[in-house]
Amino acid sequence: MNDLIEYIANWIVDDGDAVRVSDQQRGGRVTVRLEVDESDMGRIIGREGRLAGAMRTLLSISGEIRDQRASLEIR
């Protein structure tokens, strides 16, 4: 799941070297943390949060395939 979020984020941002993706697992729940440069934050979130929402949806579907609940945290 980290690879999916990292791939999408690198495609969107200007500074791909500043993209950091990590995860925390607790039971059947996974929280994926995406960290980007402040100058790219608006690009990641998108208009009215549409890109962030789309990434959360894809992550959720990917988690369901693996029988895990997944959430995305953007910093």
GUDOTOR-346813 format. One record per residue: x, y, z of N, C-alpha, C in turn; residue in one letter; chain. Coordinates in pm, 1 decimal. Example, Ala and Ser with C-alpha at 12.3 -4.5 7.8 and 13.67 -1.06 7.14 Angstrom:
+----------+----------+----------+----------+----------+----------+----------+----------+----------+---------+--------+
|      npx |      npy |      npz |     capx |     capy |     capz |      cpx |      cpy |      cpz | residuo | cadena |
+----------+----------+----------+----------+----------+----------+----------+----------+----------+---------+--------+
|   1319.0 |   -569.0 |    780.0 |   1230.0 |   -450.0 |    780.0 |   1320.0 |   -330.0 |    780.0 |       A |      A |
|   1285.0 |   -225.0 |    708.0 |   1367.0 |   -106.0 |    714.0 |   1290.0 |      3.0 |    787.0 |       S |      A |
+----------+----------+----------+----------+----------+----------+----------+----------+----------+---------+--------+
***
This chain:
+----------+----------+----------+----------+----------+----------+----------+----------+----------+---------+--------+
|      npx |      npy |      npz |     capx |     capy |     capz |      cpx |      cpy |      cpz | residuo | cadena |
+----------+----------+----------+----------+----------+----------+----------+----------+----------+---------+--------+
|     82.6 |   -119.0 |      0.0 |      0.0 |      0.0 |      0.0 |     87.0 |    125.4 |      0.0 |       M |      A |
|    200.9 |    117.7 |     67.4 |    292.8 |    232.2 |     67.4 |    339.1 |    265.0 |    -73.5 |       N |      A |
|    365.2 |    161.1 |   -151.3 |    413.7 |    182.8 |   -288.0 |    310.0 |    255.8 |   -372.3 |       D |      A |
|    184.2 |    223.7 |   -353.5 |     77.0 |    289.4 |   -427.9 |     73.6 |    438.7 |   -397.4 |       L |      A |
|     74.2 |    474.4 |   -270.5 |     68.8 |    614.4 |   -229.8 |    194.8 |    688.2 |   -273.7 |       I |      A |
|    309.6 |    624.2 |   -261.2 |    435.1 |    687.4 |   -302.5 |    436.6 |    712.6 |   -453.8 |       E |      A |
|    388.3 |    617.7 |   -530.5 |    382.2 |    632.6 |   -676.0 |    293.1 |    750.8 |   -714.6 |       Y |      A |
|    175.8 |    758.5 |   -655.6 |     81.7 |    866.9 |   -687.0 |    141.2 |   1001.8 |   -645.8 |       I |      A |
|    197.6 |   1007.4 |   -525.8 |    253.0 |   1133.1 |   -475.2 |    369.8 |   1181.1 |   -561.3 |       A |      A |
|    457.3 |   1091.6 |   -601.2 |    570.6 |   1130.6 |   -684.8 |    524.5 |   1181.6 |   -820.9 |       N |      A |
|    414.9 |   1132.8 |   -868.8 |    359.9 |   1176.4 |   -996.7 |    302.7 |   1317.9 |   -985.8 |       W |      A |
|    252.9 |   1355.2 |   -866.7 |    185.9 |   1483.1 |   -847.7 |    282.2 |   1596.0 |   -810.3 |       I |      A |
|    376.7 |   1570.0 |   -721.0 |    459.6 |   1677.1 |   -664.6 |    572.2 |   1719.3 |   -758.2 |       V |      A |
|    627.9 |   1838.0 |   -728.8 |    743.5 |   1887.2 |   -802.8 |    872.9 |   1827.7 |   -749.3 |       D |      A |
|    882.9 |   1814.0 |   -616.1 |   1004.5 |   1764.4 |   -551.6 |    981.9 |   1621.5 |   -503.6 |       D |      A |
|   1009.3 |   1524.9 |   -589.8 |    987.2 |   1384.2 |   -556.3 |   1078.1 |   1332.3 |   -447.1 |       G |      A |
|   1193.4 |   1398.2 |   -426.7 |   1285.9 |   1354.7 |   -321.8 |   1232.5 |   1383.9 |   -182.2 |       D |      A |
|   1139.5 |   1477.3 |   -170.0 |   1084.7 |   1515.1 |    -39.8 |    967.3 |   1427.1 |      2.4 |       A |      A |
|    926.8 |   1333.7 |    -81.5 |    813.1 |   1246.0 |    -49.3 |    859.3 |   1134.3 |     43.5 |       V |      A |
|    791.5 |   1121.0 |    156.5 |    820.7 |   1014.6 |    252.7 |    690.1 |    942.9 |    285.2 |       R |      A |
|    692.6 |    812.0 |    279.4 |    574.0 |    731.8 |    309.8 |    611.6 |    628.3 |    414.4 |       V |      A |
|    532.9 |    622.5 |    521.0 |    554.5 |    522.1 |    625.4 |    417.6 |    469.3 |    668.0 |       S |      A |
|    418.0 |    359.9 |    740.6 |    291.2 |    306.1 |    787.8 |    303.0 |    255.6 |    930.2 |       D |      A |
|    188.6 |    251.9 |    996.8 |    176.9 |    196.4 |   1131.5 |     62.9 |     95.4 |   1129.3 |       Q |      A |
|     90.3 |    -22.4 |   1181.7 |    -12.5 |   -125.9 |   1184.3 |    -53.9 |   -152.3 |   1328.0 |       Q |      A |
|   -183.6 |   -156.0 |   1349.5 |   -240.7 |   -190.7 |   1479.6 |   -356.4 |   -284.8 |   1454.8 |       R |      A |
|   -337.3 |   -408.6 |   1487.1 |   -441.5 |   -507.5 |   1463.7 |   -470.8 |   -519.8 |   1315.4 |       G |      A |
|   -595.1 |   -501.4 |   1277.0 |   -633.6 |   -508.4 |   1136.8 |   -641.2 |   -371.5 |   1071.3 |       G |      A |
|   -579.5 |   -270.6 |   1135.5 |   -585.8 |   -134.0 |   1084.4 |   -446.1 |    -83.8 |   1048.2 |       R |      A |
|   -435.6 |    -21.3 |    932.0 |   -309.1 |     34.6 |    884.5 |   -329.2 |    183.9 |    860.9 |       V |      A |
|   -238.7 |    263.9 |    915.0 |   -239.3 |    407.7 |    889.1 |   -115.7 |    439.8 |    807.0 |       T |      A |
|   -136.7 |    488.2 |    685.9 |    -26.9 |    525.9 |    597.7 |     -6.1 |    675.5 |    612.5 |       V |      A |
|    117.5 |    715.5 |    643.5 |    150.7 |    856.2 |    662.6 |    230.7 |    905.1 |    542.4 |       R |      A |
|    180.8 |   1009.4 |    477.1 |    245.6 |   1069.5 |    361.7 |    298.2 |   1206.4 |    402.3 |       L |      A |
|    428.4 |   1226.2 |    386.1 |    489.9 |   1355.1 |    417.0 |    549.0 |   1412.1 |    289.2 |       E |      A |
|    514.9 |   1538.0 |    260.5 |    565.9 |   1607.7 |    142.3 |    615.0 |   1745.3 |    184.6 |       V |      A |
|    688.0 |   1811.1 |     95.1 |    734.7 |   1946.6 |    118.8 |    613.9 |   2040.3 |    128.1 |       D |      A |
|    626.0 |   2144.0 |    209.8 |    514.2 |   2237.9 |    226.5 |    470.2 |   2301.3 |     95.4 |       E |      A |
|    564.2 |   2323.7 |      5.6 |    528.8 |   2387.3 |   -121.7 |    444.4 |   2295.6 |   -210.2 |       S |      A |
|    447.9 |   2165.4 |   -184.8 |    370.0 |   2069.4 |   -263.2 |    240.2 |   2027.2 |   -194.7 |       D |      A |
|    215.5 |   2078.4 |    -75.2 |     98.0 |   2036.3 |      1.5 |    -31.8 |   2064.5 |    -73.9 |       M |      A |
|    -43.3 |   2180.2 |   -134.5 |   -164.2 |   2214.2 |   -209.3 |   -186.0 |   2123.2 |   -328.6 |       G |      A |
|    -78.2 |   2082.9 |   -391.5 |    -90.0 |   1992.5 |   -506.8 |   -138.8 |   1855.0 |   -463.4 |       R |      A |
|    -91.7 |   1808.1 |   -349.1 |   -132.6 |   1676.3 |   -297.8 |   -279.8 |   1678.2 |   -257.5 |       I |      A |
|   -321.5 |   1782.9 |   -191.5 |   -460.3 |   1790.8 |   -145.0 |   -555.7 |   1812.3 |   -262.2 |       I |      A |
|   -517.6 |   1897.4 |   -356.1 |   -601.3 |   1920.7 |   -473.4 |   -715.2 |   2016.4 |   -445.2 |       G |      A |
|   -786.9 |   2050.4 |   -549.2 |   -901.3 |   2140.3 |   -533.7 |  -1008.8 |   2074.6 |   -449.1 |       R |      A |
|  -1045.9 |   2145.6 |   -344.5 |  -1149.7 |   2098.4 |   -252.5 |  -1119.8 |   1959.5 |   -196.9 |       E |      A |
|   -993.0 |   1920.3 |   -192.3 |   -953.5 |   1792.2 |   -134.4 |   -979.7 |   1672.0 |   -222.5 |       G |      A |
|   -999.9 |   1695.2 |   -350.6 |  -1036.4 |   1584.2 |   -440.2 |   -924.0 |   1483.6 |   -457.9 |       R |      A |
|   -798.9 |   1530.5 |   -475.3 |   -688.3 |   1435.5 |   -493.2 |   -665.1 |   1355.5 |   -365.4 |       L |      A |
|   -667.0 |   1423.1 |   -251.0 |   -649.9 |   1352.6 |   -123.6 |   -761.9 |   1250.3 |   -104.0 |       A |      A |
|   -883.5 |   1288.3 |   -138.4 |   -996.6 |   1196.3 |   -127.4 |   -982.4 |   1076.2 |   -218.5 |       G |      A |
|   -932.6 |   1100.0 |   -339.2 |   -912.3 |    989.7 |   -433.6 |   -803.6 |    894.7 |   -383.7 |       A |      A |
|   -695.8 |    950.0 |   -327.6 |   -589.4 |    864.3 |   -272.7 |   -641.7 |    783.2 |   -154.7 |       M |      A |
|   -725.4 |    844.5 |    -71.9 |   -784.6 |    771.3 |     41.6 |   -875.5 |    658.7 |     -6.9 |       R |      A |
|   -951.3 |    684.4 |   -111.2 |  -1039.1 |    581.7 |   -166.7 |   -958.4 |    464.6 |   -221.8 |       T |      A |
|   -854.1 |    493.8 |   -299.6 |   -769.1 |    387.3 |   -353.9 |   -701.8 |    307.4 |   -242.6 |       L |      A |
|   -656.8 |    376.9 |   -138.9 |   -592.9 |    309.6 |    -26.1 |   -692.3 |    220.9 |     47.2 |       L |      A |
|   -813.2 |    269.5 |     63.5 |   -917.5 |    191.9 |    129.8 |   -949.7 |     64.3 |     52.0 |       S |      A |
|   -960.2 |     75.7 |    -78.9 |   -987.3 |    -41.3 |   -163.3 |   -871.5 |   -139.9 |   -156.4 |       I |      A |
|   -748.8 |    -88.1 |   -160.2 |   -631.2 |   -173.6 |   -149.9 |   -628.4 |   -246.7 |    -15.8 |       S |      A |
|   -669.2 |   -178.3 |     89.2 |   -675.3 |   -241.1 |    221.0 |   -781.5 |   -348.6 |    228.9 |       G |      A |
|   -895.8 |   -324.5 |    167.9 |  -1003.3 |   -423.9 |    170.1 |   -962.1 |   -551.7 |     98.4 |       E |      A |
|   -883.9 |   -537.2 |     -6.2 |   -834.7 |   -655.7 |    -76.8 |   -749.1 |   -741.1 |     15.9 |       I |      A |
|   -677.0 |   -674.5 |    106.7 |   -588.7 |   -744.1 |    201.5 |   -656.1 |   -770.6 |    336.5 |       R |      A |
|   -786.7 |   -749.9 |    345.1 |   -863.3 |   -767.2 |    469.3 |   -809.9 |   -679.1 |    582.0 |       D |      A |
|   -777.2 |   -553.3 |    548.8 |   -731.4 |   -455.8 |    647.0 |   -806.7 |   -325.6 |    625.8 |       Q |      A |
|   -823.6 |   -252.2 |    734.8 |   -879.9 |   -118.0 |    723.0 |   -761.0 |    -23.9 |    708.5 |       R |      A |
|   -765.5 |     61.4 |    608.6 |   -653.2 |    150.6 |    581.1 |   -699.3 |    295.3 |    580.4 |       A |      A |
|   -613.3 |    382.0 |    632.9 |   -641.6 |    525.5 |    630.8 |   -514.2 |    599.9 |    591.8 |       S |      A |
|   -532.4 |    721.0 |    542.3 |   -420.7 |    802.2 |    494.3 |   -412.2 |    929.0 |    578.0 |       L |      A |
|   -291.9 |    958.0 |    621.1 |   -262.7 |   1079.4 |    696.6 |   -162.0 |   1160.6 |    615.5 |       E |      A |
|   -194.2 |   1284.3 |    584.9 |   -106.1 |   1368.4 |    502.3 |    -46.1 |   1476.2 |    589.4 |       I |      A |
|     85.7 |   1487.2 |    584.5 |    157.1 |   1589.2 |    662.0 |    251.0 |   1665.5 |    574.8 |       R |      A |
+----------+----------+----------+----------+----------+----------+----------+----------+----------+---------+--------+
***
